Amino acid sequence: MNKNNWVRAGSRLTEALQRHAGLVASNAGCRVDFARRRERKLGMDITWITSRIGLGGGIWNKENMAEIARMGITHVIDMQIEFDDTPLAEPHGIQVLWNATDDDFQPKPPELFERGVAFATEALEHPDSKLFIHCAAGVHRAAMMTLGVLCSMGWEMGTAMETISARRPVVDFADVYVSSVENFLQQQVRSGD
């Protein structure tokens, strides 16, 4: 390689490093912007999986809970261990099941699903009710519980997963969480529920 080729290669490398530094700075700015938006937590992150079952991220404050009430949501399954929605929901008459679970990618016990499915089943017996299932981001825990609820209602596992993923593409069905739902469903079949 002659000297001119080395100079051009060095220039391209310098340009690439500058672009990379710009992307890193830009990403850092995005993280700061995301953190600021999360602090304000304005607006609800909700995806309707069916006409009566929504899946999404945390409620966090009274303004968002008021928005939930305006949407006609009557029941909430709060899967996040980080925050209990109950005090925010009381002024609106919204019923909350705080089904706190850690997003630790460990197997979840059948009792976790039993509580959620029983709450959802009772809520959906009323034709005007709407159910919101959420965790902090609506990616793992809420998706896991939504899968459990739909399958308990008679949906096939694959169809439920495809529907949830199609409507809410950010969902990530961790294998251990899907296995936890399968174990719960098998236990339901064995017990005759």
Backbone as ProteinMPNN parsed JSONL, in Angstrom:
{"seq_chain_A": "MNKNNWVRAGSRLTEALQRHAGLVASNAGCRVDFARRRERKLGMDITWITSRIGLGGGIWNKENMAEIARMGITHVIDMQIEFDDTPLAEPHGIQVLWNATDDDFQPKPPELFERGVAFATEALEHPDSKLFIHCAAGVHRAAMMTLGVLCSMGWEMGTAMETISARRPVVDFADVYVSSVENFLQQQVRSGD", "coords_chain_A": {"N_chain_A": [[0.865, -1.166, 0.0], [0.638, 2.138, -0.935], [1.736, 5.424, 0.11], [-0.366, 7.315, -0.348], [-2.638, 5.67, -0.356], [-2.607, 4.837, 2.308], [-3.084, 7.257, 3.566], [-5.673, 7.864, 2.61], [-7.066, 5.661, 3.682], [-6.675, 6.164, 6.38], [-8.055, 8.581, 6.593], [-10.683, 7.708, 6.009], [-11.043, 6.004, 8.161], [-10.909, 7.853, 10.26], [-13.187, 9.404, 9.644], [-15.151, 7.44, 9.958], [-14.886, 6.877, 12.688], [-15.625, 9.37, 13.731], [-18.288, 9.485, 12.876], [-19.25, 7.332, 14.352], [-18.804, 8.294, 16.953], [-20.572, 10.419, 16.89], [-22.987, 8.995, 16.651], [-22.97, 7.619, 19.082], [-23.103, 9.777, 20.846], [-25.567, 10.751, 20.021], [-27.226, 8.578, 20.683], [-26.856, 8.631, 23.443], [-28.095, 11.029, 23.972], [-30.689, 10.303, 23.269], [-31.21, 8.43, 25.277], [-31.178, 10.109, 27.501], [-33.299, 11.775, 26.813], [-35.377, 9.854, 26.777], [-35.333, 9.141, 29.487], [-36.134, 11.563, 30.619], [-38.722, 11.787, 29.519], [-39.864, 9.554, 30.714], [-39.794, 10.308, 33.375], [-41.746, 12.281, 33.374], [-43.816, 10.775, 32.383], [-46.075, 10.959, 30.698], [-49.123, 10.325, 29.102], [-50.592, 7.288, 27.992], [-49.306, 4.033, 27.445], [-50.629, 1.76, 25.662], [-51.915, -1.131, 24.127], [-54.478, -2.533, 22.312], [-55.37, -5.771, 22.523], [-57.544, -7.432, 22.269], [-60.95, -6.387, 21.827], [-61.555, -5.807, 24.422], [-59.414, -6.31, 26.07], [-56.488, -4.908, 27.045], [-52.954, -4.321, 26.685], [-49.937, -3.221, 28.086], [-47.616, -0.618, 29.161], [-46.46, 0.855, 32.303], [-48.631, 2.712, 34.542], [-48.252, 4.758, 36.484], [-48.956, 7.501, 37.388], [-51.47, 9.894, 38.605], [-52.687, 11.33, 36.518], [-52.395, 9.675, 34.28], [-53.864, 7.503, 35.192], [-56.379, 8.631, 35.255], [-56.738, 8.934, 32.523], [-56.871, 6.27, 31.783], [-59.286, 5.596, 33.022], [-61.012, 7.217, 31.497], [-60.871, 5.833, 29.109], [-62.516, 3.787, 29.586], [-61.667, 1.606, 30.976], [-62.041, -0.806, 33.414], [-60.864, -2.625, 35.057], [-57.657, -3.614, 36.255], [-54.738, -5.461, 35.838], [-51.889, -5.41, 37.452], [-48.72, -6.15, 36.876], [-46.236, -5.39, 37.648], [-43.532, -5.276, 39.925], [-42.541, -3.025, 40.848], [-44.347, -0.935, 41.379], [-47.416, -0.213, 42.86], [-50.6, 0.157, 41.664], [-52.981, 0.545, 43.005], [-53.715, 2.693, 44.938], [-53.909, 4.873, 43.155], [-55.996, 4.108, 41.528], [-58.305, 3.923, 43.072], [-59.902, 6.407, 43.394], [-61.24, 6.381, 40.969], [-62.764, 4.169, 40.887], [-61.753, 1.912, 39.744], [-60.886, -1.447, 39.637], [-58.097, -3.148, 40.937], [-55.7, -5.662, 40.552], [-52.87, -6.257, 42.121], [-50.447, -7.978, 41.05], [-47.758, -8.596, 41.685], [-44.648, -9.234, 40.238], [-41.306, -10.186, 39.586], [-39.221, -9.242, 36.885], [-37.281, -11.317, 36.141], [-36.514, -13.389, 34.55], [-36.92, -15.975, 35.447], [-38.577, -19.098, 36.206], [-42.107, -18.844, 36.638], [-44.538, -19.224, 39.205], [-47.494, -21.358, 39.178], [-49.511, -20.206, 40.751], [-49.316, -17.464, 40.413], [-50.419, -17.056, 37.884], [-52.921, -18.166, 38.342], [-54.118, -16.291, 40.102], [-54.215, -14.017, 38.409], [-55.717, -14.935, 36.169], [-58.135, -15.684, 37.399], [-59.002, -13.171, 38.327], [-59.207, -11.791, 35.874], [-61.13, -13.354, 34.554], [-63.404, -13.034, 36.168], [-63.697, -10.254, 35.901], [-64.233, -9.982, 33.131], [-66.678, -11.184, 32.894], [-68.625, -9.318, 33.084], [-70.314, -7.509, 30.706], [-69.672, -4.858, 29.976], [-67.174, -4.33, 30.876], [-63.641, -3.566, 30.803], [-60.318, -4.673, 30.513], [-57.055, -3.999, 31.575], [-53.848, -5.091, 31.239], [-50.732, -4.822, 32.6], [-47.183, -4.103, 32.906], [-44.045, -2.69, 33.719], [-43.0, -1.9, 31.201], [-44.49, -3.27, 29.341], [-43.543, -5.472, 27.913], [-42.476, -8.007, 28.77], [-43.564, -9.257, 31.356], [-46.323, -8.442, 31.444], [-47.109, -9.294, 28.927], [-46.737, -12.028, 29.224], [-48.717, -12.617, 31.183], [-51.006, -11.825, 29.77], [-50.946, -13.707, 27.735], [-51.418, -16.009, 29.282], [-54.023, -15.44, 30.181], [-55.517, -15.272, 27.765], [-55.127, -17.887, 26.741], [-56.359, -19.347, 28.742], [-58.907, -18.645, 28.218], [-59.472, -20.169, 26.094], [-58.019, -19.791, 23.757], [-55.663, -20.943, 21.353], [-52.24, -21.591, 22.057], [-50.204, -20.812, 20.143], [-51.669, -19.161, 18.373], [-52.511, -17.161, 20.134], [-50.019, -16.077, 20.905], [-49.082, -15.141, 18.41], [-51.072, -13.253, 17.771], [-50.839, -11.393, 19.898], [-48.152, -10.559, 19.505], [-48.315, -9.516, 16.908], [-50.022, -7.347, 17.235], [-48.741, -5.896, 19.192], [-45.737, -5.264, 18.662], [-43.383, -4.894, 20.226], [-43.361, -6.782, 22.189], [-41.766, -9.423, 23.922], [-41.5, -12.713, 24.068], [-40.168, -14.469, 26.375], [-38.584, -17.599, 26.621], [-38.648, -18.963, 29.109], [-40.809, -17.749, 30.357], [-42.938, -18.387, 28.664], [-42.895, -21.143, 29.003], [-43.632, -21.189, 31.68], [-46.294, -20.329, 31.505], [-47.308, -22.478, 29.998], [-46.93, -24.569, 31.858], [-48.718, -23.739, 33.861], [-51.155, -23.931, 32.422], [-51.236, -26.683, 31.904], [-51.474, -27.601, 34.498], [-54.009, -26.586, 35.065], [-55.558, -28.165, 33.347], [-55.116, -30.701, 34.444], [-56.305, -30.356, 36.931], [-58.88, -30.006, 36.203], [-60.054, -27.535, 35.697]], "CA_chain_A": [[0.0, 0.0, 0.0], [1.478, 3.328, -0.978], [1.441, 6.462, 1.107], [-1.688, 7.907, -0.61], [-3.657, 4.721, 0.106], [-2.611, 4.897, 3.769], [-3.712, 8.522, 3.951], [-7.108, 7.71, 2.367], [-7.576, 4.717, 4.673], [-6.687, 6.882, 7.657], [-9.16, 9.551, 6.537], [-11.94, 6.967, 6.125], [-11.145, 5.547, 9.54], [-11.231, 9.033, 11.076], [-14.589, 9.718, 9.384], [-15.985, 6.404, 10.584], [-14.839, 7.101, 14.138], [-16.412, 10.565, 14.022], [-19.696, 9.102, 12.752], [-19.551, 6.498, 15.512], [-18.88, 9.176, 18.128], [-21.832, 11.146, 16.755], [-24.075, 8.073, 16.976], [-22.937, 7.381, 20.526], [-23.636, 10.988, 21.478], [-26.985, 10.793, 19.707], [-27.88, 7.571, 21.518], [-26.859, 9.129, 24.822], [-29.159, 12.034, 24.006], [-31.97, 9.58, 23.269], [-31.414, 7.859, 26.615], [-31.525, 11.214, 28.396], [-34.649, 12.188, 26.443], [-36.278, 8.821, 27.263], [-35.402, 9.269, 30.95], [-36.968, 12.745, 30.914], [-40.112, 11.453, 29.22], [-40.336, 8.599, 31.715], [-40.045, 11.07, 34.601], [-43.06, 12.927, 33.226], [-44.738, 9.661, 32.198], [-47.328, 11.485, 30.16], [-49.757, 9.512, 28.073], [-50.582, 5.86, 28.266], [-48.78, 3.073, 26.483], [-51.589, 0.652, 25.698], [-52.248, -1.771, 22.862], [-55.66, -3.375, 22.482], [-55.17, -7.104, 21.967], [-58.921, -7.694, 21.854], [-61.708, -5.149, 22.06], [-61.735, -5.596, 25.859], [-58.177, -6.611, 26.801], [-55.346, -4.097, 26.639], [-51.64, -4.711, 27.184], [-49.056, -2.067, 27.954], [-46.644, -0.216, 30.166], [-46.897, 1.364, 33.596], [-49.566, 3.847, 34.657], [-47.341, 5.644, 37.201], [-49.422, 8.738, 38.035], [-52.93, 10.079, 38.62], [-53.156, 11.79, 35.207], [-52.523, 8.5, 33.417], [-54.976, 6.697, 35.695], [-57.594, 9.306, 34.776], [-56.844, 8.585, 31.103], [-57.337, 4.877, 31.78], [-60.717, 5.642, 33.356], [-61.725, 7.772, 30.334], [-60.902, 4.785, 28.08], [-63.519, 2.803, 29.973], [-61.042, 0.462, 31.638], [-62.658, -1.019, 34.725], [-60.041, -3.554, 35.822], [-56.231, -3.567, 35.926], [-53.799, -6.429, 36.417], [-50.588, -4.737, 37.553], [-47.719, -7.208, 37.027], [-44.929, -4.856, 38.04], [-43.183, -5.307, 41.336], [-42.018, -1.694, 41.136], [-45.326, 0.105, 41.686], [-48.794, -0.664, 43.071], [-51.552, 1.138, 41.126], [-54.229, 0.563, 43.774], [-54.13, 4.017, 45.433], [-54.272, 5.749, 42.033], [-57.234, 3.636, 40.91], [-59.457, 4.024, 43.979], [-60.837, 7.505, 43.104], [-61.949, 6.135, 39.714], [-63.54, 2.943, 41.007], [-61.122, 0.855, 38.954], [-60.393, -2.546, 40.463], [-56.714, -3.493, 40.61], [-55.004, -6.813, 41.121], [-51.418, -6.057, 42.099], [-49.914, -9.33, 40.915], [-46.347, -8.209, 41.58], [-43.658, -10.253, 39.896], [-40.027, -9.66, 39.125], [-38.853, -9.585, 35.506], [-35.964, -11.898, 36.397], [-36.319, -14.509, 33.63], [-37.001, -17.21, 36.21], [-39.917, -19.68, 36.095], [-43.145, -18.235, 37.479], [-45.394, -20.269, 39.764], [-48.881, -21.383, 38.699], [-50.355, -19.327, 41.569], [-49.277, -16.13, 39.808], [-51.397, -17.079, 36.796], [-54.243, -18.42, 38.925], [-54.66, -15.006, 40.583], [-54.518, -13.154, 37.264], [-56.802, -15.496, 35.356], [-59.383, -15.573, 38.173], [-59.387, -11.759, 38.304], [-59.622, -11.46, 34.508], [-62.377, -14.069, 34.255], [-64.486, -12.336, 36.87], [-63.867, -8.929, 35.295], [-64.787, -10.068, 31.782], [-68.062, -11.661, 32.959], [-69.464, -8.124, 32.921], [-70.16, -7.163, 29.294], [-69.158, -3.508, 29.75], [-65.861, -4.152, 31.494], [-62.418, -3.626, 29.998], [-59.192, -5.096, 31.334], [-55.721, -3.552, 31.167], [-52.782, -5.878, 31.856], [-49.503, -4.082, 32.342], [-46.006, -4.142, 33.773], [-43.387, -1.393, 33.568], [-42.829, -1.539, 29.794], [-45.394, -4.021, 28.47], [-42.729, -6.301, 27.025], [-42.328, -9.384, 29.266], [-44.497, -9.753, 32.372], [-47.72, -8.231, 31.022], [-47.342, -10.183, 27.78], [-46.845, -13.37, 29.794], [-50.038, -12.753, 31.807], [-52.005, -11.749, 28.704], [-50.924, -15.026, 27.111], [-52.108, -16.911, 30.197], [-55.451, -15.118, 30.192], [-56.114, -15.671, 26.487], [-55.144, -19.351, 26.647], [-57.381, -19.824, 29.679], [-60.2, -18.369, 27.578], [-59.659, -21.113, 25.001], [-57.164, -19.517, 22.613], [-54.491, -21.794, 21.155], [-51.018, -20.888, 22.448], [-49.574, -20.183, 18.98], [-52.542, -18.08, 17.89], [-52.45, -16.076, 21.122], [-48.706, -15.432, 20.795], [-49.041, -14.416, 17.136], [-51.961, -12.099, 17.865], [-50.213, -10.417, 20.794], [-46.951, -10.021, 18.846], [-48.708, -8.721, 15.742], [-50.628, -6.096, 17.672], [-47.765, -5.174, 20.021], [-44.46, -5.837, 18.208], [-42.301, -4.811, 21.208], [-43.454, -7.92, 23.104], [-40.711, -10.437, 23.832], [-41.912, -13.894, 24.809], [-39.026, -15.231, 26.869], [-38.903, -19.026, 26.686], [-38.982, -19.374, 30.481], [-42.142, -17.254, 30.674], [-43.879, -19.211, 27.9], [-42.929, -22.435, 29.72], [-44.416, -20.977, 32.903], [-47.705, -20.325, 31.095], [-47.639, -23.859, 29.631], [-47.053, -25.344, 33.096], [-49.986, -23.338, 34.48], [-52.265, -24.488, 31.637], [-51.246, -28.126, 32.149], [-52.029, -27.784, 35.843], [-55.454, -26.337, 34.937], [-56.161, -29.348, 32.721], [-55.057, -31.795, 35.427], [-57.253, -30.12, 38.034], [-60.236, -29.987, 35.659], [-60.603, -26.164, 35.619]], "C_chain_A": [[0.909, 1.226, 0.0], [0.974, 4.368, 0.014], [0.058, 7.07, 0.909], [-2.817, 6.991, -0.142], [-3.755, 4.736, 1.624], [-3.331, 6.149, 4.257], [-5.229, 8.42, 3.77], [-7.739, 6.762, 3.389], [-7.674, 5.38, 6.048], [-7.822, 7.882, 7.711], [-10.502, 8.853, 6.696], [-12.146, 6.465, 7.554], [-11.518, 6.695, 10.464], [-12.695, 9.412, 10.901], [-15.515, 8.711, 10.061], [-16.022, 6.588, 12.101], [-15.662, 8.32, 14.537], [-17.907, 10.264, 13.919], [-20.12, 8.27, 13.953], [-19.7, 7.357, 16.768], [-20.18, 9.973, 18.092], [-23.02, 10.273, 17.09], [-24.13, 7.794, 18.466], [-23.52, 8.578, 21.26], [-25.143, 11.087, 21.242], [-27.753, 9.791, 20.557], [-27.928, 8.011, 22.97], [-27.949, 10.178, 24.982], [-30.529, 11.387, 24.032], [-32.251, 8.993, 24.641], [-31.823, 8.943, 27.602], [-32.958, 11.661, 28.117], [-35.666, 11.163, 26.948], [-36.45, 8.929, 28.774], [-36.277, 10.461, 31.331], [-38.439, 12.454, 30.657], [-40.669, 10.504, 30.268], [-40.619, 9.3, 33.037], [-41.415, 11.728, 34.536], [-44.157, 11.887, 33.068], [-46.108, 10.123, 31.699], [-47.854, 10.581, 29.058], [-49.586, 8.033, 28.346], [-50.028, 5.067, 27.091], [-49.671, 1.846, 26.572], [-51.881, 0.177, 24.281], [-53.446, -2.674, 23.117], [-55.426, -4.689, 21.754], [-56.509, -7.659, 21.489], [-59.672, -6.388, 22.107], [-61.844, -4.827, 23.551], [-60.485, -5.861, 26.689], [-57.032, -5.802, 26.204], [-54.08, -4.572, 27.326], [-50.725, -3.51, 27.037], [-48.119, -1.848, 29.114], [-47.291, 0.426, 31.377], [-47.809, 2.578, 33.526], [-48.874, 5.003, 35.365], [-47.935, 6.847, 37.909], [-50.93, 8.918, 37.868], [-53.473, 10.562, 37.279], [-53.354, 10.603, 34.264], [-53.657, 7.593, 33.881], [-56.304, 7.317, 35.262], [-57.821, 8.994, 33.295], [-57.363, 7.16, 30.943], [-58.85, 4.829, 32.042], [-61.527, 6.168, 32.172], [-61.833, 6.758, 29.195], [-61.944, 3.716, 28.391], [-62.933, 1.552, 30.617], [-61.569, 0.378, 33.063], [-61.79, -1.87, 35.655], [-58.59, -3.491, 35.323], [-55.522, -4.727, 36.612], [-52.425, -5.779, 36.304], [-49.545, -5.802, 37.865], [-46.384, -6.683, 37.545], [-44.733, -4.915, 39.547], [-42.825, -3.899, 41.807], [-43.051, -0.715, 41.689], [-46.725, -0.495, 41.79], [-49.745, 0.453, 42.643], [-52.767, 1.375, 42.012], [-54.616, 1.948, 44.282], [-54.538, 4.981, 44.316], [-55.638, 5.394, 41.461], [-58.474, 3.87, 41.762], [-60.396, 5.181, 43.661], [-61.683, 7.283, 41.846], [-62.811, 4.881, 39.768], [-62.995, 1.806, 40.167], [-60.582, -0.195, 39.914], [-59.009, -2.962, 39.986], [-56.326, -4.794, 41.306], [-53.518, -6.502, 40.987], [-50.802, -7.437, 42.195], [-48.402, -9.222, 40.715], [-45.44, -9.397, 41.292], [-42.419, -9.578, 39.325], [-39.776, -10.112, 37.69], [-37.427, -10.145, 35.534], [-35.645, -13.106, 35.517], [-36.153, -15.834, 34.375], [-38.408, -17.778, 36.046], [-40.881, -19.032, 37.083], [-44.106, -19.323, 37.96], [-46.817, -20.206, 39.214], [-49.793, -20.428, 39.46], [-50.404, -17.904, 41.008], [-50.337, -16.025, 38.712], [-52.807, -17.317, 37.32], [-54.892, -17.125, 39.393], [-55.079, -14.133, 39.401], [-55.694, -13.637, 36.443], [-58.132, -15.408, 36.101], [-59.896, -14.135, 38.152], [-59.925, -11.379, 36.927], [-60.964, -12.106, 34.167], [-63.563, -13.377, 34.906], [-64.762, -10.972, 36.24], [-64.606, -9.021, 33.968], [-66.176, -10.699, 31.741], [-69.041, -10.517, 32.764], [-69.259, -7.592, 31.502], [-69.575, -5.771, 29.025], [-67.752, -3.291, 30.316], [-64.741, -4.234, 30.458], [-61.253, -3.86, 30.957], [-57.886, -4.589, 30.74], [-54.702, -4.361, 31.96], [-51.48, -5.168, 31.548], [-48.403, -4.447, 33.317], [-45.334, -2.783, 33.584], [-43.328, -0.958, 32.104], [-43.771, -2.281, 28.848], [-44.672, -4.913, 27.487], [-42.695, -7.761, 27.482], [-43.472, -9.836, 30.165], [-45.956, -9.606, 31.961], [-48.061, -9.12, 29.831], [-47.539, -11.618, 28.252], [-48.24, -13.58, 30.393], [-51.148, -12.69, 30.764], [-52.095, -13.085, 27.982], [-51.67, -16.036, 27.982], [-53.614, -16.694, 30.207], [-56.108, -15.597, 28.899], [-56.204, -17.189, 26.363], [-56.173, -19.955, 27.599], [-58.788, -19.598, 29.132], [-60.444, -19.291, 26.38], [-58.821, -20.844, 23.762], [-56.061, -20.57, 22.549], [-53.248, -20.966, 21.458], [-50.393, -20.141, 21.266], [-50.369, -19.0, 18.456], [-52.487, -16.89, 18.832], [-51.118, -15.333, 21.005], [-48.599, -14.602, 19.517], [-49.887, -13.147, 17.189], [-51.335, -11.007, 18.727], [-49.021, -9.76, 20.116], [-47.293, -9.136, 17.652], [-49.26, -7.363, 16.165], [-49.67, -5.25, 18.495], [-46.374, -5.741, 19.724], [-43.319, -5.765, 19.23], [-42.303, -5.984, 22.185], [-42.316, -8.893, 22.831], [-41.136, -11.61, 24.708], [-40.68, -14.709, 25.189], [-39.445, -16.691, 27.039], [-39.346, -19.46, 28.08], [-40.383, -18.902, 30.872], [-43.216, -18.044, 29.913], [-44.011, -20.581, 28.569], [-43.742, -22.324, 31.002], [-45.909, -20.965, 32.602], [-48.139, -21.749, 30.748], [-47.817, -24.731, 30.879], [-48.356, -25.032, 33.816], [-51.167, -23.973, 33.751], [-52.369, -26.003, 31.83], [-51.826, -28.429, 33.525], [-53.534, -27.568, 35.831], [-56.164, -27.561, 34.374], [-56.201, -30.506, 33.709], [-56.089, -31.614, 36.537], [-58.699, -30.02, 37.541], [-60.862, -28.617, 35.576], [-60.976, -25.799, 34.21]], "O_chain_A": [[1.823, 1.341, 0.817], [-0.063, 4.205, 0.657], [-0.639, 7.322, 1.891], [-3.822, 7.454, 0.398], [-4.853, 4.657, 2.176], [-4.086, 6.11, 5.229], [-5.99, 8.828, 4.647], [-8.825, 7.033, 3.901], [-8.641, 5.175, 6.781], [-8.481, 8.027, 8.741], [-11.369, 9.333, 7.427], [-13.255, 6.493, 8.087], [-12.352, 6.53, 11.354], [-13.38, 9.709, 11.88], [-16.528, 9.079, 10.656], [-17.08, 6.466, 12.718], [-16.327, 8.304, 15.573], [-18.699, 10.714, 14.747], [-21.202, 8.466, 14.507], [-20.627, 7.157, 17.553], [-20.816, 10.183, 19.125], [-23.963, 10.729, 17.736], [-25.212, 7.738, 19.051], [-24.327, 8.424, 22.177], [-25.9, 11.456, 22.14], [-28.813, 10.115, 21.093], [-28.927, 7.791, 23.654], [-28.642, 10.215, 25.998], [-31.43, 11.854, 24.728], [-33.383, 9.041, 25.122], [-32.702, 8.733, 28.438], [-33.737, 11.897, 29.04], [-36.705, 11.543, 27.488], [-37.564, 8.825, 29.288], [-37.073, 10.373, 32.265], [-39.302, 12.816, 31.457], [-41.825, 10.634, 30.669], [-41.563, 8.945, 33.743], [-42.158, 11.733, 35.518], [-45.277, 12.072, 33.543], [-47.149, 9.721, 32.219], [-47.103, 10.133, 28.192], [-48.561, 7.592, 28.865], [-50.253, 5.388, 25.924], [-49.493, 0.997, 27.446], [-52.068, 0.977, 23.364], [-53.427, -3.49, 24.039], [-55.3, -4.723, 20.53], [-56.59, -8.28, 20.43], [-59.083, -5.402, 22.55], [-62.206, -3.706, 23.912], [-60.502, -5.653, 27.902], [-56.654, -5.973, 25.045], [-54.126, -5.153, 28.41], [-50.724, -2.849, 25.999], [-47.861, -2.737, 29.926], [-48.515, 0.527, 31.465], [-47.762, 3.361, 32.577], [-48.915, 6.131, 34.873], [-47.441, 7.198, 38.981], [-51.579, 8.204, 37.104], [-54.608, 10.238, 36.929], [-54.349, 10.53, 33.543], [-54.338, 6.98, 33.058], [-57.248, 6.596, 34.939], [-58.959, 8.811, 32.864], [-58.19, 6.882, 30.074], [-59.588, 4.112, 31.366], [-62.598, 5.642, 31.868], [-62.774, 6.812, 28.404], [-62.22, 2.847, 27.564], [-63.63, 0.551, 30.784], [-61.547, 1.353, 33.813], [-61.954, -1.843, 36.875], [-58.336, -3.335, 34.128], [-55.685, -4.948, 37.812], [-51.878, -5.621, 35.213], [-49.486, -6.304, 38.987], [-45.491, -7.473, 37.851], [-45.645, -4.64, 40.328], [-42.807, -3.617, 43.005], [-42.691, 0.232, 42.388], [-47.16, -1.213, 40.889], [-49.705, 1.556, 43.187], [-53.512, 2.327, 41.782], [-55.759, 2.357, 44.078], [-55.419, 5.817, 44.515], [-56.356, 6.264, 40.969], [-59.576, 4.002, 41.23], [-61.609, 4.969, 43.654], [-62.722, 7.922, 41.675], [-63.51, 4.563, 38.805], [-63.703, 0.834, 39.906], [-59.902, 0.132, 40.886], [-58.773, -3.111, 38.787], [-56.593, -4.99, 42.491], [-52.974, -6.485, 39.883], [-50.655, -7.995, 43.283], [-47.85, -9.69, 39.719], [-45.458, -10.411, 41.99], [-42.494, -8.537, 38.672], [-40.09, -11.246, 37.33], [-36.493, -9.53, 35.019], [-34.627, -13.77, 35.714], [-35.358, -16.691, 33.987], [-39.343, -17.025, 35.775], [-40.515, -18.714, 38.215], [-44.446, -20.234, 37.205], [-47.293, -19.138, 38.829], [-50.745, -19.895, 38.889], [-51.423, -17.223, 41.121], [-51.058, -15.031, 38.625], [-53.772, -16.746, 36.811], [-56.067, -16.879, 39.12], [-56.176, -13.574, 39.397], [-56.564, -12.853, 36.064], [-59.155, -15.089, 35.494], [-61.093, -13.906, 37.979], [-60.964, -10.728, 36.817], [-61.829, -11.473, 33.562], [-64.597, -13.161, 34.272], [-65.917, -10.583, 36.067], [-65.508, -8.227, 33.705], [-66.797, -10.75, 30.679], [-70.17, -10.734, 32.322], [-68.134, -7.257, 31.134], [-69.034, -5.536, 27.945], [-67.21, -2.188, 30.238], [-64.868, -4.864, 29.409], [-61.213, -3.315, 32.061], [-57.641, -4.735, 29.543], [-54.687, -4.326, 33.191], [-51.151, -4.935, 30.385], [-48.639, -5.011, 34.386], [-46.026, -1.804, 33.308], [-43.573, 0.207, 31.791], [-43.839, -1.946, 27.665], [-45.126, -5.097, 26.358], [-42.868, -8.663, 26.662], [-44.261, -10.701, 29.783], [-46.74, -10.543, 32.112], [-49.173, -9.638, 29.738], [-48.4, -12.336, 27.743], [-48.874, -14.605, 30.141], [-52.129, -13.426, 30.863], [-53.188, -13.545, 27.654], [-52.464, -16.828, 27.475], [-54.388, -17.651, 30.239], [-57.146, -16.257, 28.94], [-57.228, -17.721, 25.934], [-56.79, -20.971, 27.28], [-59.737, -20.273, 29.53], [-61.486, -19.21, 25.73], [-58.905, -21.604, 22.797], [-55.581, -21.033, 23.584], [-53.204, -19.774, 21.151], [-50.086, -18.955, 21.383], [-49.802, -17.957, 18.134], [-52.424, -15.743, 18.389], [-51.09, -14.103, 21.006], [-48.083, -13.485, 19.542], [-49.467, -12.093, 16.71], [-51.304, -9.84, 18.337], [-48.889, -8.536, 20.145], [-46.635, -8.124, 17.416], [-48.991, -6.349, 15.52], [-49.771, -4.023, 18.499], [-45.887, -6.602, 20.457], [-42.358, -6.525, 19.104], [-41.343, -6.161, 22.934], [-41.951, -9.152, 21.684], [-41.133, -11.514, 25.935], [-40.209, -15.538, 24.41], [-40.532, -16.979, 27.54], [-40.298, -20.227, 28.224], [-41.071, -19.58, 31.636], [-44.279, -18.335, 30.461], [-45.115, -21.114, 28.686], [-44.459, -23.254, 31.369], [-46.702, -21.526, 33.359], [-49.217, -22.183, 31.155], [-48.745, -25.536, 30.949], [-49.024, -25.933, 34.323], [-52.081, -24.496, 34.39], [-53.472, -26.542, 31.912], [-52.575, -29.391, 33.697], [-54.265, -28.287, 36.512], [-57.229, -27.951, 34.853], [-57.205, -31.212, 33.801], [-56.672, -32.583, 37.023], [-59.63, -29.956, 38.344], [-62.076, -28.511, 35.403], [-61.449, -24.689, 33.965]]}, "name": "protein", "num_of_chains": 1, "seq": "MNKNNWVRAGSRLTEALQRHAGLVASNAGCRVDFARRRERKLGMDITWITSRIGLGGGIWNKENMAEIARMGITHVIDMQIEFDDTPLAEPHGIQVLWNATDDDFQPKPPELFERGVAFATEALEHPDSKLFIHCAAGVHRAAMMTLGVLCSMGWEMGTAMETISARRPVVDFADVYVSSVENFLQQQVRSGD"}
